[in-house]
Amino acid sequence: MSIARLGAKALTYVVLVVLAVAFLLPLVWMLSSSLKPEAQVLTIPPDFFPNHPLWSNYADVFDRIPTFVFNSVKLAAYNVIGILVVSSMAGYAFARLQFAGRDIAFMVLLATSIIPGIAYLIPQYIVFRQIGWIDTHYPLWVPRVLTPVFATFLMRQAFKTVPNELEDAAKIDGASTFGIYWRIMLPQTKPVLAAIAVFTFLESWNDLFGPLIYLNSENLQTLPVALAQFQGEYFSQLSLLMAGATVSVVPVIAVFLLAQRYFIQGITMTGLK
């Protein structure tokens, strides 16, 4: 290997290490601050590491957030399962079934994604109020499950990459349309399903705007709302806020680590680069 190539490779590693440190530094600071007493969090110059770690901060946080965590987990499960089912069936229909107006319907579906959510927020709120869904969890998962535009696009692209021979062989064996979808086509798209599950989980887990708009009862609120309660206009519990943020990040990291082997493969299967 030439000196120029060695130098380029060394420079690449240096740049990657610097970027890794830059991305990890806020996480390390959050973890460090979660173990500090409140007074040490705001010291100037700042102390990077706590003098005496206060693990009681996490005990205080867990005393306050178990209901919020349960609500977040429940909504994330509803969204992930519902969107996987609806988007996979819709994607299969748009990719493999022949029916009148299929391509036009798909273009209309994609066109709806350019409408900003804030444009239909008030009409949607009025509709939900009329049917009695305000202060329930239905507005936080039913609209997402019924309109998974991006997930349907990914599934359509994935199904189009599956060889036609597999479908033809299943038809010769007498498989029904649903049987072909469930037993033949769906197992071929596991990486894409994993990618959609990660995207959906992150969107649901981090949603703060929806609960603030549609929920009034404290026992229905989610974890992002609970974290916002640690920071007020005149007083902030920064150490508890950092502890709560650390707790909220752990499931996100765990989900990504579990699905990382499928994540990139799932995106590339759809034709996206």
C-alpha positions as CSV (number, residue, x, y, z in Angstrom):
1,M,0.0,0.0,0.0
2,S,1.4,3.4,-1.0
3,I,2.2,6.2,1.4
4,A,-0.6,8.3,-0.2
5,R,-3.2,5.7,0.4
6,L,-2.0,5.1,3.9
7,G,-2.2,8.9,4.6
8,A,-5.7,9.1,3.1
9,K,-6.8,6.1,5.2
10,A,-5.3,7.6,8.4
11,L,-7.0,11.0,7.6
12,T,-10.3,9.2,7.1
13,Y,-10.0,7.5,10.5
14,V,-9.1,10.8,12.2
15,V,-12.1,12.5,10.7
16,L,-14.4,9.7,11.8
17,V,-13.0,9.7,15.3
18,V,-13.5,13.5,15.6
19,L,-17.1,13.2,14.3
20,A,-17.8,10.3,16.7
21,V,-16.6,12.3,19.6
22,A,-18.6,15.3,18.5
23,F,-21.8,13.2,18.3
24,L,-21.1,11.4,21.6
25,L,-20.2,14.4,23.7
26,P,-23.8,15.6,24.2
27,L,-24.8,12.1,25.3
28,V,-21.9,11.9,27.7
29,W,-22.8,15.3,29.1
30,M,-26.4,14.3,29.5
31,L,-25.4,11.2,31.4
32,S,-23.0,13.1,33.5
33,S,-25.5,15.9,34.3
34,S,-28.1,13.3,35.3
35,L,-25.8,12.2,38.2
36,K,-25.0,15.7,39.5
37,P,-26.7,17.7,42.3
38,E,-28.8,20.5,40.9
39,A,-26.2,23.2,42.0
40,Q,-23.4,21.5,40.1
41,V,-25.2,21.4,36.8
42,L,-25.1,25.2,36.5
43,T,-21.6,25.8,37.8
44,I,-19.3,28.1,35.7
45,P,-16.9,26.9,34.5
46,P,-18.9,23.7,34.1
47,D,-17.8,20.5,35.7
48,F,-17.8,17.7,33.2
49,F,-18.0,14.9,35.7
50,P,-20.0,14.8,39.0
51,N,-18.0,15.1,42.2
52,H,-20.4,12.7,44.0
53,P,-22.7,10.8,41.7
54,L,-26.4,11.1,42.8
55,W,-28.1,7.9,41.7
56,S,-31.1,9.1,43.7
57,N,-31.9,11.3,40.7
58,Y,-33.0,8.2,38.8
59,A,-35.0,7.0,41.7
60,D,-36.8,10.3,41.8
61,V,-37.5,10.2,38.0
62,F,-38.8,6.6,38.1
63,D,-41.2,7.6,40.9
64,R,-42.7,10.2,38.6
65,I,-42.8,8.6,35.1
66,P,-44.0,4.9,35.2
67,T,-47.4,5.8,33.9
68,F,-46.0,8.1,31.2
69,V,-43.5,5.3,30.1
70,F,-46.4,2.8,29.9
71,N,-48.4,5.2,27.7
72,S,-45.5,5.8,25.4
73,V,-44.8,2.1,25.0
74,K,-48.4,1.3,24.4
75,L,-48.8,4.0,21.7
76,A,-45.5,3.0,20.1
77,A,-46.7,-0.7,19.9
78,Y,-50.0,0.4,18.4
79,N,-48.3,2.5,15.8
80,V,-45.6,0.0,14.8
81,I,-47.9,-3.0,14.5
82,G,-50.7,-1.0,12.8
83,I,-48.4,0.7,10.3
84,L,-46.6,-2.5,9.4
85,V,-49.9,-4.3,8.7
86,V,-51.5,-1.5,6.7
87,S,-48.4,-0.4,4.8
88,S,-47.4,-3.9,3.8
89,M,-50.9,-4.7,2.5
90,A,-51.2,-1.4,0.7
91,G,-47.7,-1.7,-0.7
92,Y,-48.4,-5.2,-2.0
93,A,-51.6,-4.0,-3.7
94,F,-49.9,-1.1,-5.4
95,A,-46.9,-3.3,-6.4
96,R,-48.4,-6.6,-7.5
97,L,-52.2,-6.4,-8.0
98,Q,-53.7,-5.1,-11.2
99,F,-56.8,-2.8,-10.8
100,A,-58.2,0.2,-12.5
101,G,-56.6,3.5,-11.5
102,R,-53.8,1.9,-9.5
103,D,-51.1,4.2,-10.6
104,I,-53.3,7.3,-10.3
105,A,-54.3,6.3,-6.7
106,F,-50.7,5.8,-5.8
107,M,-49.7,9.2,-7.1
108,V,-52.6,10.8,-5.2
109,L,-51.4,9.0,-2.1
110,L,-47.9,10.4,-2.5
111,A,-49.3,13.9,-3.2
112,T,-50.9,13.9,0.2
113,S,-47.5,13.8,1.8
114,I,-46.7,17.4,0.7
115,I,-49.6,18.8,2.8
116,P,-48.1,20.0,6.1
117,G,-49.8,18.6,9.2
118,I,-50.4,22.1,10.6
119,A,-52.7,22.8,7.6
120,Y,-55.3,20.2,8.7
121,L,-54.7,20.4,12.5
122,I,-57.8,22.5,13.3
123,P,-60.2,20.5,11.1
124,Q,-58.8,17.3,12.4
125,Y,-59.2,18.5,16.0
126,I,-62.8,19.5,15.3
127,V,-63.6,16.0,13.8
128,F,-62.0,14.2,16.8
129,R,-63.9,16.4,19.2
130,Q,-67.2,15.6,17.4
131,I,-66.6,11.9,17.7
132,G,-65.4,12.1,21.3
133,W,-61.8,11.2,20.8
134,I,-60.3,14.2,22.6
135,D,-58.5,13.2,25.8
136,T,-58.1,9.6,24.5
137,H,-55.2,7.9,22.8
138,Y,-57.1,7.3,19.5
139,P,-55.8,10.5,17.8
140,L,-52.2,9.5,18.5
141,W,-52.3,6.3,16.6
142,V,-55.4,5.8,14.4
143,P,-54.6,8.6,11.9
144,R,-51.0,7.4,11.6
145,V,-52.0,3.8,11.1
146,L,-54.6,4.6,8.4
147,T,-52.3,7.0,6.4
148,P,-48.8,5.5,6.3
149,V,-47.7,7.2,3.1
150,F,-44.0,6.9,3.4
151,A,-44.2,3.3,4.8
152,T,-46.5,2.3,1.9
153,F,-44.0,3.8,-0.6
154,L,-41.1,1.8,1.0
155,M,-43.1,-1.4,0.9
156,R,-44.2,-0.9,-2.7
157,Q,-40.6,-0.4,-3.8
158,A,-39.6,-3.5,-1.8
159,F,-42.3,-5.7,-3.3
160,K,-41.4,-4.6,-6.8
161,T,-37.9,-6.1,-6.2
162,V,-39.2,-9.6,-5.5
163,P,-38.9,-11.9,-8.6
164,N,-42.2,-12.6,-10.4
165,E,-41.3,-16.3,-10.6
166,L,-42.0,-16.7,-6.9
167,E,-45.5,-15.3,-7.3
168,D,-46.1,-17.3,-10.4
169,A,-45.0,-20.6,-8.7
170,A,-47.3,-19.9,-5.8
171,K,-50.3,-19.3,-8.1
172,I,-49.6,-22.6,-9.9
173,D,-49.6,-24.3,-6.5
174,G,-53.1,-22.8,-5.9
175,A,-52.2,-20.2,-3.3
176,S,-54.7,-17.4,-2.8
177,T,-53.8,-13.7,-3.1
178,F,-53.6,-13.3,0.6
179,G,-51.6,-16.5,0.9
180,I,-49.1,-15.2,-1.6
181,Y,-48.8,-11.9,0.3
182,W,-48.5,-13.5,3.7
183,R,-46.4,-16.7,3.0
184,I,-44.4,-15.7,-0.1
185,M,-43.9,-12.0,-0.5
186,L,-43.9,-10.7,3.1
187,P,-41.0,-12.8,4.3
188,Q,-38.9,-11.4,1.4
189,T,-39.2,-7.9,2.8
190,K,-38.1,-8.4,6.4
191,P,-35.3,-5.7,6.2
192,V,-37.8,-3.1,5.0
193,L,-40.3,-4.0,7.7
194,A,-37.5,-3.6,10.3
195,A,-36.6,-0.1,8.8
196,I,-40.3,1.0,8.9
197,A,-40.6,-0.3,12.5
198,V,-37.6,1.8,13.6
199,F,-38.9,4.9,11.8
200,T,-42.3,4.5,13.3
201,F,-41.1,3.8,16.8
202,L,-38.9,6.9,16.8
203,E,-41.8,9.1,15.5
204,S,-44.2,7.8,18.1
205,W,-41.7,7.7,21.0
206,N,-40.6,11.3,20.5
207,D,-44.0,12.8,19.8
208,L,-44.6,15.8,22.0
209,F,-47.0,17.9,19.9
210,G,-49.8,15.3,19.6
211,P,-50.2,14.6,23.3
212,L,-50.1,18.3,24.1
213,I,-52.9,19.0,21.6
214,Y,-55.2,16.0,22.2
215,L,-54.7,14.9,25.8
216,N,-55.9,16.7,28.9
217,S,-55.7,14.0,31.6
218,E,-52.3,13.6,33.3
219,N,-52.7,9.8,33.4
220,L,-52.9,9.7,29.6
221,Q,-49.8,11.7,28.9
222,T,-46.6,10.3,27.4
223,L,-42.9,10.4,28.3
224,P,-42.0,13.6,26.3
225,V,-44.7,15.5,28.1
226,A,-43.3,14.2,31.4
227,L,-39.8,15.4,30.5
228,A,-41.2,18.9,29.6
229,Q,-42.7,19.1,33.1
230,F,-39.2,19.2,34.6
231,Q,-38.5,22.5,32.9
232,G,-40.8,25.5,33.7
233,E,-40.8,29.2,33.1
234,Y,-39.3,30.2,36.4
235,F,-37.7,27.0,37.7
236,S,-36.1,24.0,36.1
237,Q,-35.0,20.7,37.6
238,L,-32.1,20.1,35.2
239,S,-30.6,17.1,36.9
240,L,-33.9,15.3,36.8
241,L,-34.5,16.4,33.3
242,M,-31.2,14.9,32.2
243,A,-32.0,11.7,34.1
244,G,-35.4,11.5,32.4
245,A,-33.8,12.2,29.0
246,T,-31.3,9.4,29.6
247,V,-34.1,7.0,30.4
248,S,-36.0,8.0,27.3
249,V,-32.9,7.5,25.1
250,V,-32.2,3.9,26.2
251,P,-35.2,2.3,24.4
252,V,-34.3,4.2,21.2
253,I,-30.7,3.0,21.3
254,A,-31.9,-0.6,22.1
255,V,-34.3,-0.6,19.2
256,F,-31.7,0.7,16.7
257,L,-29.1,-1.8,17.9
258,L,-31.5,-4.7,17.5
259,A,-32.5,-3.7,14.0
260,Q,-29.3,-2.3,12.7
261,R,-28.4,-5.4,10.7
262,Y,-31.6,-4.9,8.7
263,F,-31.9,-1.2,8.7
264,I,-29.5,-0.2,5.9
265,Q,-30.4,-3.3,3.9
266,G,-34.1,-2.3,4.2
267,I,-33.5,1.2,2.9
268,T,-31.4,0.0,-0.1
269,M,-34.0,-2.7,-1.0
270,T,-36.4,0.1,-1.7
271,G,-34.1,1.7,-4.3
272,L,-33.2,4.7,-2.1
273,K,-29.5,5.7,-2.0
